[in-house]
Amino acid sequence: MTKGQHKKTTNYGFKGIEWLFMNLPFVCYLALLGVVYIYSVHSVEGNLRKIETLKSEVNDTRWRYMDIKQEIMYGSTQSQIEKKVADLNLKPIRTVPIKIKDSK
């Protein structure tokens, strides 16, 4: 070796394990943070799936509500009611109703 050259030695054996045991609480803390992060992401994805399912269910229910409402509105028109009660021989009143006044 010449004057300016130094031989680099690396000792990964005992000192690496010693460093790990010295920093074991920090390593456990990082592992715990990783587990919490993974659990959090998993639960959020599950909640998003539930939200999408519920949105679809709400949309379907809204369409069924609108269909039923339309059927009721159409069925309650005078012409439809007349068709429904035609076999009962009921006829609509064509005269104006008489107003009864109180004698007080």
C-alpha positions as a LaTeX table, in Angstrom:
\begin{tabular}{lrrr}
\hline
Residue & $x$ (\AA) & $y$ (\AA) & $z$ (\AA) \\
\hline
Met1 & 0.00 & 0.00 & 0.00 \\
Thr2 & 1.11 & 3.43 & $-0.82$ \\
Lys3 & 1.01 & 6.40 & 1.46 \\
Gly4 & $-2.45$ & 7.79 & 0.41 \\
Gln5 & $-4.31$ & 4.50 & 0.15 \\
His6 & $-6.22$ & 3.02 & 3.05 \\
Lys7 & $-7.76$ & $-0.40$ & 3.05 \\
Lys8 & $-11.47$ & $-0.29$ & 3.91 \\
Thr9 & $-12.67$ & $-3.08$ & 6.11 \\
Thr10 & $-16.30$ & $-3.80$ & 6.73 \\
Asn11 & $-17.40$ & $-5.84$ & 9.65 \\
Tyr12 & $-21.06$ & $-6.75$ & 9.25 \\
Gly13 & $-21.00$ & $-9.58$ & 11.73 \\
Phe14 & $-21.29$ & $-8.82$ & 15.42 \\
Lys15 & $-21.66$ & $-5.03$ & 15.22 \\
Gly16 & $-24.72$ & $-5.27$ & 12.91 \\
Ile17 & $-26.55$ & $-7.55$ & 15.33 \\
Glu18 & $-25.45$ & $-5.42$ & 18.25 \\
Trp19 & $-26.83$ & $-2.31$ & 16.51 \\
Leu20 & $-30.12$ & $-4.13$ & 15.87 \\
Phe21 & $-30.50$ & $-5.10$ & 19.53 \\
Met22 & $-29.62$ & $-1.60$ & 20.66 \\
Asn23 & $-32.33$ & $-0.16$ & 18.42 \\
Leu24 & $-34.87$ & $-2.95$ & 18.99 \\
Pro25 & $-37.55$ & $-0.66$ & 20.48 \\
Phe26 & $-37.38$ & 1.61 & 17.42 \\
Val27 & $-37.50$ & $-1.37$ & 15.04 \\
Cys28 & $-40.54$ & $-2.76$ & 16.90 \\
Tyr29 & $-42.16$ & 0.69 & 16.73 \\
Leu30 & $-41.62$ & 0.80 & 12.96 \\
Ala31 & $-43.04$ & $-2.72$ & 12.59 \\
Leu32 & $-46.10$ & $-1.74$ & 14.64 \\
Leu33 & $-46.61$ & 1.36 & 12.48 \\
Gly34 & $-46.43$ & $-0.82$ & 9.38 \\
Val35 & $-49.05$ & $-3.23$ & 10.73 \\
Val36 & $-51.36$ & $-0.32$ & 11.70 \\
Tyr37 & $-50.92$ & 1.23 & 8.25 \\
Ile38 & $-51.75$ & $-2.04$ & 6.48 \\
Tyr39 & $-54.83$ & $-2.57$ & 8.68 \\
Ser40 & $-55.98$ & 0.99 & 8.07 \\
Val41 & $-55.67$ & 0.69 & 4.30 \\
His42 & $-57.48$ & $-2.66$ & 4.34 \\
Ser43 & $-60.39$ & $-1.30$ & 6.38 \\
Val44 & $-60.69$ & 1.81 & 4.20 \\
Glu45 & $-60.85$ & $-0.33$ & 1.04 \\
Gly46 & $-63.55$ & $-2.47$ & 2.66 \\
Asn47 & $-65.53$ & 0.63 & 3.58 \\
Leu48 & $-65.23$ & 1.97 & 0.03 \\
Arg49 & $-66.61$ & $-1.31$ & $-1.32$ \\
Lys50 & $-69.54$ & $-1.07$ & 1.09 \\
Ile51 & $-70.18$ & 2.55 & 0.08 \\
Glu52 & $-70.25$ & 1.63 & $-3.61$ \\
Thr53 & $-72.67$ & $-1.23$ & $-2.90$ \\
Leu54 & $-74.93$ & 1.06 & $-0.89$ \\
Lys55 & $-74.83$ & 3.74 & $-3.58$ \\
Ser56 & $-75.97$ & 1.19 & $-6.13$ \\
Glu57 & $-78.74$ & 0.00 & $-3.79$ \\
Val58 & $-79.91$ & 3.57 & $-3.16$ \\
Asn59 & $-79.97$ & 4.26 & $-6.89$ \\
Asp60 & $-82.04$ & 1.11 & $-7.55$ \\
Thr61 & $-84.43$ & 2.00 & $-4.73$ \\
Arg62 & $-84.82$ & 5.53 & $-6.07$ \\
Trp63 & $-85.75$ & 4.18 & $-9.52$ \\
Arg64 & $-88.28$ & 1.76 & $-8.01$ \\
Tyr65 & $-89.78$ & 4.63 & $-5.98$ \\
Met66 & $-90.11$ & 6.79 & $-9.08$ \\
Asp67 & $-91.75$ & 3.91 & $-11.04$ \\
Ile68 & $-94.27$ & 3.26 & $-8.26$ \\
Lys69 & $-94.98$ & 6.96 & $-7.89$ \\
Gln70 & $-95.61$ & 7.24 & $-11.63$ \\
Glu71 & $-97.96$ & 4.25 & $-11.56$ \\
Ile72 & $-99.90$ & 5.72 & $-8.64$ \\
Met73 & $-100.14$ & 9.13 & $-10.26$ \\
Tyr74 & $-101.35$ & 7.59 & $-13.54$ \\
Gly75 & $-103.74$ & 5.23 & $-11.76$ \\
Ser76 & $-105.32$ & 8.02 & $-9.72$ \\
Thr77 & $-106.40$ & 10.07 & $-12.72$ \\
Gln78 & $-110.16$ & 10.33 & $-13.21$ \\
Ser79 & $-110.18$ & 8.37 & $-16.48$ \\
Gln80 & $-108.24$ & 5.46 & $-14.93$ \\
Ile81 & $-110.51$ & 5.39 & $-11.88$ \\
Glu82 & $-113.56$ & 5.33 & $-14.15$ \\
Lys83 & $-112.12$ & 2.34 & $-16.01$ \\
Lys84 & $-111.43$ & 0.50 & $-12.75$ \\
Val85 & $-114.97$ & 0.96 & $-11.36$ \\
Ala86 & $-116.81$ & 0.50 & $-14.65$ \\
Asp87 & $-117.73$ & $-3.10$ & $-13.81$ \\
Leu88 & $-119.29$ & $-1.92$ & $-10.51$ \\
Asn89 & $-121.68$ & 0.34 & $-12.45$ \\
Leu90 & $-120.42$ & 3.44 & $-10.68$ \\
Lys91 & $-120.64$ & 6.65 & $-12.66$ \\
Pro92 & $-118.96$ & 9.95 & $-11.86$ \\
Ile93 & $-121.11$ & 12.85 & $-10.70$ \\
Arg94 & $-121.53$ & 15.33 & $-13.53$ \\
Thr95 & $-123.36$ & 17.98 & $-11.49$ \\
Val96 & $-121.81$ & 20.47 & $-9.12$ \\
Pro97 & $-122.08$ & 19.45 & $-5.46$ \\
Ile98 & $-124.55$ & 21.38 & $-3.28$ \\
Lys99 & $-123.12$ & 23.27 & $-0.38$ \\
Ile100 & $-125.05$ & 22.80 & 2.88 \\
Lys101 & $-125.14$ & 25.91 & 5.04 \\
Asp102 & $-125.28$ & 25.77 & 8.78 \\
Ser103 & $-128.54$ & 27.18 & 10.27 \\
Lys104 & $-126.92$ & 29.01 & 13.18 \\
\hline
\end{tabular}
